Amino acid sequence: MVLDALTGRPVGVGRDEPPSAQPARAGCVERAPDPTDARAWLIRVAEQGAAASPVAAAVVADVEVE
């Protein structure tokens, strides 16, 4: 079982919220209803997410080296 690092709840159990909800709360992405499909959401990278992207890429590169 995999637990969410922030909430301690099991990941993938139930459908309490969409996967994009946590990054949206953190300000990394913006969620908007899809005007052409009421079931869907449009997810866009927010300014804060774009600023964090190079940092995240550097961390991934470091992990891949190990």
Secondary structure, DSSP 4 states (H G I P E B T S, - for coil): --B-TTT-PBTTSS-SS-TTHHHHHTTSEEEEE-TT-TT-EEEEE-HHHHHHHHHHHHHHHHHHH-
